[in-house]
Amino acid sequence: MELVIDTSAIIAVLVRESHRAALIEVTAGADLLAPPSVHWEVGNAFSAMFKRRRLTLRQAHRALEAYRQIPIRFSDVALVQALEVSKDLDIYAYDAYVIACALQHRCALLSLDRGLVEAAARAGIATVEVPQ
Protein backbone atom coordinates (compact mmCIF):
# COMPACT_ATOMS: atom_id res chain seq x y z
CA MET A 1 0.00 0.00 0.00
CA GLU A 2 1.33 3.44 -0.94
CA LEU A 3 0.97 6.18 1.63
CA VAL A 4 2.00 9.83 1.44
CA ILE A 5 3.64 10.96 4.67
CA ASP A 6 4.11 14.57 5.67
CA THR A 7 6.70 16.34 7.78
CA SER A 8 4.64 16.37 10.97
CA ALA A 9 4.59 12.57 11.07
CA ILE A 10 8.27 12.28 10.18
CA ILE A 11 9.33 14.77 12.85
CA ALA A 12 7.20 12.99 15.48
CA VAL A 13 9.13 9.80 14.78
CA LEU A 14 12.55 11.47 14.63
CA VAL A 15 12.26 13.39 17.89
CA ARG A 16 10.40 10.63 19.69
CA GLU A 17 7.12 12.42 20.27
CA SER A 18 4.20 10.62 21.89
CA HIS A 19 2.77 9.43 18.54
CA ARG A 20 6.02 7.71 17.52
CA ALA A 21 5.03 4.09 18.24
CA ALA A 22 1.62 4.48 16.61
CA LEU A 23 3.18 6.07 13.52
CA ILE A 24 5.67 3.26 13.15
CA GLU A 25 2.88 0.70 13.53
CA VAL A 26 0.63 2.42 10.97
CA THR A 27 3.43 2.69 8.40
CA ALA A 28 4.79 -0.84 8.80
CA GLY A 29 4.71 -2.50 5.39
CA ALA A 30 3.61 0.67 3.58
CA ASP A 31 5.45 2.20 0.64
CA LEU A 32 6.02 5.74 1.88
CA LEU A 33 5.90 8.64 -0.56
CA ALA A 34 6.52 12.35 -0.12
CA PRO A 35 7.22 15.40 -2.24
CA PRO A 36 10.89 16.53 -2.26
CA SER A 37 9.90 19.64 -0.28
CA VAL A 38 9.77 17.45 2.82
CA HIS A 39 13.59 17.71 3.06
CA TRP A 40 13.38 21.47 3.49
CA GLU A 41 10.46 21.18 5.87
CA VAL A 42 12.44 18.80 8.09
CA GLY A 43 15.28 21.34 8.16
CA ASN A 44 12.84 24.15 8.94
CA ALA A 45 11.26 22.14 11.77
CA PHE A 46 14.69 21.49 13.28
CA SER A 47 15.64 25.18 13.03
CA ALA A 48 12.41 26.09 14.85
CA MET A 49 13.31 23.57 17.56
CA PHE A 50 16.76 25.17 17.88
CA LYS A 51 15.11 28.55 18.48
CA ARG A 52 12.86 27.06 21.18
CA ARG A 53 15.82 25.17 22.70
CA ARG A 54 14.00 21.85 22.13
CA LEU A 55 16.82 20.37 20.05
CA THR A 56 20.61 20.57 20.02
CA LEU A 57 22.75 20.37 16.92
CA ARG A 58 24.04 16.99 18.07
CA GLN A 59 20.46 15.71 18.42
CA ALA A 60 19.63 17.09 14.98
CA HIS A 61 22.56 15.20 13.47
CA ARG A 62 21.34 11.96 15.06
CA ALA A 63 17.80 12.65 13.88
CA LEU A 64 19.06 13.25 10.34
CA GLU A 65 20.84 9.90 10.41
CA ALA A 66 17.54 8.27 11.42
CA TYR A 67 15.73 10.27 8.70
CA ARG A 68 18.08 8.85 6.06
CA GLN A 69 17.03 5.36 7.19
CA ILE A 70 13.32 5.91 6.59
CA PRO A 71 12.48 4.34 3.22
CA ILE A 72 10.65 7.27 1.61
CA ARG A 73 10.32 7.52 -2.15
CA PHE A 74 10.38 11.17 -3.12
CA SER A 75 8.03 11.99 -5.96
CA ASP A 76 8.10 15.24 -7.88
CA VAL A 77 4.83 17.07 -8.19
CA ALA A 78 3.95 19.53 -10.91
CA LEU A 79 4.17 23.09 -9.62
CA VAL A 80 1.12 24.04 -11.71
CA GLN A 81 -0.95 21.30 -10.06
CA ALA A 82 0.29 22.24 -6.58
CA LEU A 83 -0.58 25.89 -7.16
CA GLU A 84 -4.06 24.93 -8.35
CA VAL A 85 -4.51 22.84 -5.18
CA SER A 86 -3.20 25.74 -3.11
CA LYS A 87 -5.69 28.16 -4.67
CA ASP A 88 -8.64 25.74 -4.63
CA LEU A 89 -8.16 24.76 -0.97
CA ASP A 90 -6.80 28.11 0.25
CA ILE A 91 -3.66 26.50 1.71
CA TYR A 92 0.06 27.19 1.62
CA ALA A 93 2.20 25.69 -1.12
CA TYR A 94 4.03 23.26 1.19
CA ASP A 95 0.72 21.67 2.18
CA ALA A 96 -0.40 21.70 -1.45
CA TYR A 97 2.72 19.76 -2.48
CA VAL A 98 1.75 16.97 -0.08
CA ILE A 99 -1.85 16.91 -1.26
CA ALA A 100 -0.77 17.02 -4.92
CA CYS A 101 1.50 14.05 -4.24
CA ALA A 102 -1.40 12.07 -2.76
CA LEU A 103 -3.65 13.02 -5.68
CA GLN A 104 -0.97 12.08 -8.21
CA HIS A 105 -0.47 8.64 -6.67
CA ARG A 106 -4.13 8.13 -5.74
CA CYS A 107 -3.27 7.15 -2.22
CA ALA A 108 -3.99 8.11 1.37
CA LEU A 109 -2.19 10.70 3.45
CA LEU A 110 -0.66 10.35 6.90
CA SER A 111 -0.30 13.60 8.82
CA LEU A 112 -0.56 14.88 12.37
CA ASP A 113 -1.37 18.37 11.05
CA ARG A 114 -5.11 18.85 11.60
CA GLY A 115 -5.32 21.64 9.00
CA LEU A 116 -3.64 19.48 6.36
CA VAL A 117 -5.92 16.54 7.18
CA GLU A 118 -8.98 18.78 6.77
CA ALA A 119 -7.68 20.16 3.46
CA ALA A 120 -6.98 16.62 2.24
CA ALA A 121 -10.56 15.63 3.06
CA ARG A 122 -11.85 18.61 1.04
CA ALA A 123 -9.71 17.35 -1.87
CA GLY A 124 -11.24 13.88 -1.58
CA ILE A 125 -8.08 12.25 -0.20
CA ALA A 126 -8.39 9.52 2.39
CA THR A 127 -6.33 10.02 5.52
CA VAL A 128 -4.89 7.53 7.94
CA GLU A 129 -5.80 8.10 11.57
CA VAL A 130 -3.08 7.72 14.17
CA PRO A 131 -4.23 6.34 17.52
CA GLN A 132 -3.42 8.70 20.39
Backbone as CSV, one residue per row, in Angstrom:
resi,resn,N_x,N_y,N_z,CA_x,CA_y,CA_z,C_x,C_y,C_z
1,MET,0.841,-1.173,0.000,0.000,0.000,0.000,0.891,1.243,0.000
2,GLU,0.609,2.161,-0.911,1.326,3.435,-0.939,0.642,4.412,0.009
3,LEU,1.461,5.236,0.644,0.971,6.180,1.633,1.855,7.423,1.591
4,VAL,1.242,8.579,1.393,1.997,9.825,1.440,2.143,10.227,2.904
5,ILE,3.361,10.557,3.291,3.644,10.962,4.668,4.130,12.406,4.655
6,ASP,3.689,13.170,5.627,4.107,14.570,5.673,5.136,14.781,6.780
7,THR,5.629,15.993,6.843,6.702,16.338,7.777,6.292,16.164,9.230
8,SER,5.053,16.477,9.566,4.641,16.374,10.973,4.799,14.945,11.488
9,ALA,4.460,13.971,10.669,4.589,12.570,11.073,6.055,12.150,11.147
10,ILE,6.842,12.610,10.193,8.274,12.278,10.178,8.959,12.852,11.415
11,ILE,8.705,14.122,11.702,9.331,14.773,12.854,8.925,14.078,14.151
12,ALA,7.662,13.684,14.258,7.197,12.995,15.475,7.996,11.720,15.717
13,VAL,8.329,11.020,14.648,9.134,9.803,14.784,10.574,10.159,15.143
14,LEU,11.138,11.133,14.445,12.550,11.471,14.629,12.877,12.017,16.015
15,VAL,11.972,12.798,16.577,12.263,13.394,17.894,11.518,12.687,19.019
16,ARG,11.007,11.518,18.692,10.400,10.628,19.692,9.233,11.265,20.438
17,GLU,8.329,11.863,19.663,7.121,12.421,20.266,6.169,11.290,20.643
18,SER,5.107,11.628,21.335,4.196,10.617,21.889,3.555,9.729,20.825
19,HIS,3.403,10.207,19.611,2.765,9.429,18.541,3.729,8.452,17.849
20,ARG,4.979,8.461,18.247,6.017,7.715,17.522,5.648,6.241,17.305
21,ALA,5.325,5.525,18.353,5.033,4.091,18.241,3.842,3.842,17.324
22,ALA,2.807,4.641,17.456,1.622,4.477,16.610,1.956,4.755,15.145
23,LEU,2.788,5.751,14.893,3.178,6.066,13.517,3.981,4.932,12.894
24,ILE,4.883,4.388,13.659,5.675,3.259,13.149,4.772,2.072,12.855
25,GLU,3.821,1.813,13.738,2.885,0.695,13.532,2.029,0.910,12.281
26,VAL,1.509,2.116,12.114,0.632,2.424,10.969,1.386,2.331,9.642
27,THR,2.670,2.669,9.654,3.428,2.688,8.402,4.148,1.377,8.106
28,ALA,4.120,0.439,9.021,4.793,-0.845,8.797,4.230,-1.506,7.540
29,GLY,5.108,-1.834,6.630,4.707,-2.497,5.389,4.208,-1.570,4.303
30,ALA,4.084,-0.283,4.590,3.609,0.673,3.578,4.782,1.175,2.743
31,ASP,4.482,1.518,1.502,5.449,2.199,0.640,5.229,3.686,0.852
32,LEU,6.173,4.329,1.537,6.019,5.736,1.882,6.449,6.638,0.736
33,LEU,5.635,7.644,0.479,5.898,8.636,-0.561,5.856,10.022,0.053
34,ALA,6.572,10.955,-0.558,6.521,12.349,-0.120,7.056,13.223,-1.248
35,PRO,6.623,14.475,-1.285,7.220,15.398,-2.242,8.623,15.776,-1.755
36,PRO,9.525,16.156,-2.658,10.888,16.527,-2.255,10.944,17.693,-1.270
37,SER,9.922,18.499,-1.205,9.901,19.639,-0.283,9.998,19.204,1.173
38,VAL,9.712,17.948,1.453,9.769,17.450,2.824,11.175,17.638,3.406
39,HIS,12.222,17.488,2.569,13.592,17.705,3.059,13.735,19.086,3.695
40,TRP,13.250,20.100,2.996,13.378,21.475,3.487,12.497,21.692,4.712
41,GLU,11.349,21.043,4.715,10.460,21.184,5.870,11.058,20.545,7.131
42,VAL,11.760,19.427,6.959,12.438,18.804,8.092,13.491,19.772,8.631
43,GLY,14.280,20.356,7.737,15.276,21.342,8.158,14.644,22.529,8.852
44,ASN,13.537,23.010,8.334,12.844,24.145,8.942,12.310,23.783,10.329
45,ALA,11.775,22.578,10.460,11.264,22.140,11.774,12.405,22.074,12.790
46,PHE,13.550,21.558,12.365,14.691,21.494,13.278,15.159,22.898,13.663
47,SER,15.194,23.818,12.697,15.639,25.179,13.029,14.675,25.840,14.023
48,ALA,13.386,25.560,13.882,12.414,26.085,14.852,12.652,25.485,16.232
49,MET,13.013,24.211,16.276,13.314,23.566,17.555,14.581,24.140,18.181
50,PHE,15.558,24.510,17.349,16.756,25.170,17.875,16.361,26.463,18.585
51,LYS,15.519,27.255,17.930,15.115,28.550,18.484,14.395,28.388,19.825
52,ARG,13.607,27.300,19.948,12.862,27.056,21.182,13.663,26.231,22.186
53,ARG,14.918,25.950,21.839,15.817,25.165,22.698,15.260,23.766,22.987
54,ARG,14.543,23.208,22.005,13.995,21.852,22.132,14.919,20.810,21.530
55,LEU,15.952,21.284,20.783,16.823,20.370,20.052,18.218,20.972,19.971
56,THR,19.229,20.134,20.181,20.611,20.572,20.018,21.092,20.170,18.627
57,LEU,22.191,20.733,18.218,22.752,20.373,16.920,23.140,18.894,16.897
58,ARG,23.672,18.405,17.989,24.041,16.985,18.070,22.798,16.101,17.906
59,GLN,21.700,16.473,18.563,20.461,15.709,18.425,19.939,15.780,16.990
60,ALA,20.068,16.932,16.372,19.626,17.089,14.982,20.432,16.182,14.057
61,HIS,21.730,16.086,14.293,22.561,15.196,13.474,22.107,13.745,13.617
62,ARG,21.827,13.337,14.847,21.338,11.960,15.065,19.981,11.749,14.391
63,ALA,19.121,12.746,14.504,17.799,12.645,13.880,17.920,12.567,12.360
64,LEU,18.858,13.311,11.792,19.059,13.253,10.338,19.565,11.879,9.899
65,GLU,20.396,11.265,10.716,20.840,9.900,10.413,19.633,8.958,10.390
66,ALA,18.751,9.098,11.369,17.539,8.274,11.416,16.648,8.582,10.219
67,TYR,16.543,9.850,9.855,15.727,10.271,8.704,16.205,9.584,7.427
68,ARG,17.514,9.502,7.262,18.080,8.852,6.064,17.705,7.369,5.997
69,GLN,17.367,6.780,7.143,17.031,5.359,7.186,15.559,5.075,6.864
70,ILE,14.737,6.114,6.888,13.321,5.914,6.587,13.168,5.726,5.079
71,PRO,12.579,4.622,4.656,12.476,4.343,3.217,11.339,5.141,2.552
72,ILE,11.624,6.401,2.268,10.647,7.270,1.614,11.045,7.432,0.154
73,ARG,10.092,7.245,-0.729,10.319,7.516,-2.155,9.827,8.935,-2.416
74,PHE,10.744,9.779,-2.855,10.384,11.169,-3.116,9.878,11.296,-4.539
75,SER,8.711,11.897,-4.670,8.027,11.993,-5.955,7.792,13.465,-6.303
76,ASP,8.326,13.864,-7.427,8.104,15.237,-7.883,6.630,15.475,-8.146
77,VAL,6.196,16.667,-7.853,4.830,17.072,-8.187,4.922,18.291,-9.096
78,ALA,3.974,18.401,-9.985,3.954,19.533,-10.908,3.605,20.806,-10.135
79,LEU,4.408,21.826,-10.316,4.170,23.087,-9.623,2.814,23.667,-10.003
80,VAL,2.427,23.526,-11.259,1.124,24.036,-11.706,0.007,23.355,-10.924
81,GLN,0.079,22.026,-10.801,-0.954,21.298,-10.057,-0.961,21.727,-8.590
82,ALA,0.215,21.852,-7.994,0.294,22.241,-6.584,-0.290,23.634,-6.373
83,LEU,-0.029,24.544,-7.293,-0.584,25.891,-7.157,-2.097,25.895,-7.314
84,GLU,-2.607,25.051,-8.204,-4.058,24.935,-8.351,-4.680,24.392,-7.060
85,VAL,-4.035,23.390,-6.459,-4.508,22.839,-5.181,-4.453,23.915,-4.101
86,SER,-3.358,24.669,-4.082,-3.200,25.744,-3.109,-4.333,26.764,-3.216
87,LYS,-4.625,27.168,-4.435,-5.685,28.157,-4.673,-7.057,27.573,-4.331
88,ASP,-7.324,26.359,-4.842,-8.640,25.737,-4.632,-8.948,25.500,-3.154
89,LEU,-7.941,25.118,-2.385,-8.161,24.763,-0.972,-7.765,25.882,-0.016
90,ASP,-7.228,26.973,-0.565,-6.797,28.114,0.247,-5.787,27.679,1.305
91,ILE,-4.716,26.996,0.823,-3.664,26.500,1.709,-2.313,26.948,1.179
92,TYR,-1.301,26.854,2.028,0.060,27.194,1.625,0.610,26.144,0.663
93,ALA,1.603,26.558,-0.107,2.196,25.693,-1.120,2.757,24.400,-0.521
94,TYR,3.437,24.481,0.625,4.025,23.264,1.186,2.963,22.213,1.494
95,ASP,1.809,22.622,1.964,0.716,21.671,2.178,0.162,21.188,0.844
96,ALA,0.105,22.078,-0.122,-0.399,21.704,-1.448,0.510,20.680,-2.120
97,TYR,1.818,20.757,-1.904,2.722,19.762,-2.483,2.383,18.366,-1.970
98,VAL,2.085,18.266,-0.692,1.753,16.972,-0.080,0.432,16.453,-0.642
99,ILE,-0.552,17.324,-0.727,-1.848,16.913,-1.264,-1.726,16.554,-2.739
100,ALA,-0.979,17.327,-3.502,-0.770,17.021,-4.922,-0.089,15.665,-5.086
101,CYS,0.830,15.346,-4.202,1.502,14.047,-4.244,0.496,12.919,-4.011
102,ALA,-0.378,13.082,-3.033,-1.399,12.068,-2.758,-2.371,11.940,-3.926
103,LEU,-2.753,13.060,-4.520,-3.646,13.022,-5.684,-2.973,12.316,-6.860
104,GLN,-1.722,12.649,-7.090,-0.971,12.078,-8.208,-0.853,10.563,-8.100
105,HIS,-0.650,10.084,-6.876,-0.465,8.642,-6.670,-1.747,7.924,-6.253
106,ARG,-2.837,8.693,-6.119,-4.131,8.130,-5.739,-4.016,7.282,-4.473
107,CYS,-3.432,7.893,-3.457,-3.269,7.154,-2.216,-3.588,8.036,-1.018
108,ALA,-3.637,7.419,0.128,-3.991,8.109,1.367,-2.824,8.938,1.882
109,LEU,-3.147,9.797,2.832,-2.187,10.704,3.446,-2.103,10.426,4.944
110,LEU,-0.888,10.463,5.467,-0.656,10.348,6.904,-0.053,11.657,7.387
111,SER,-0.755,12.326,8.284,-0.302,13.603,8.823,-0.842,13.778,10.232
112,LEU,-0.089,14.495,11.045,-0.564,14.880,12.373,-1.063,16.322,12.368
113,ASP,-0.964,16.966,11.221,-1.367,18.367,11.052,-2.867,18.410,10.753
114,ARG,-3.654,18.836,11.723,-5.114,18.845,11.598,-5.562,19.655,10.391
115,GLY,-4.951,20.808,10.151,-5.322,21.637,9.002,-5.069,20.929,7.681
116,LEU,-3.957,20.222,7.586,-3.643,19.482,6.363,-4.612,18.323,6.177
117,VAL,-4.949,17.645,7.245,-5.916,16.541,7.181,-7.270,17.054,6.696
118,GLU,-7.699,18.203,7.203,-8.977,18.779,6.771,-8.934,19.193,5.310
119,ALA,-7.823,19.779,4.874,-7.681,20.160,3.462,-7.677,18.926,2.569
120,ALA,-7.004,17.868,3.009,-6.985,16.620,2.239,-8.391,16.065,2.081
121,ALA,-9.175,16.109,3.127,-10.557,15.628,3.061,-11.353,16.441,2.036
122,ARG,-11.151,17.762,2.021,-11.849,18.612,1.041,-11.428,18.272,-0.388
123,ALA,-10.205,17.747,-0.549,-9.708,17.353,-1.875,-10.105,15.925,-2.228
124,GLY,-10.803,15.249,-1.318,-11.238,13.881,-1.581,-10.169,12.837,-1.307
125,ILE,-9.176,13.188,-0.521,-8.080,12.253,-0.203,-8.382,11.583,1.134
126,ALA,-8.236,10.273,1.146,-8.389,9.521,2.385,-7.195,9.822,3.289
127,THR,-7.419,9.820,4.574,-6.328,10.022,5.522,-6.276,8.843,6.480
128,VAL,-5.102,8.612,6.997,-4.892,7.532,7.943,-4.881,8.139,9.338
129,GLU,-5.729,7.623,10.193,-5.796,8.101,11.568,-4.692,7.444,12.390
130,VAL,-4.118,8.227,13.278,-3.080,7.724,14.170,-3.660,7.650,15.574
131,PRO,-3.702,6.457,16.159,-4.229,6.344,17.519,-3.422,7.191,18.484
132,GLN,-4.108,7.828,19.413,-3.419,8.697,20.391,-2.736,7.890,21.440
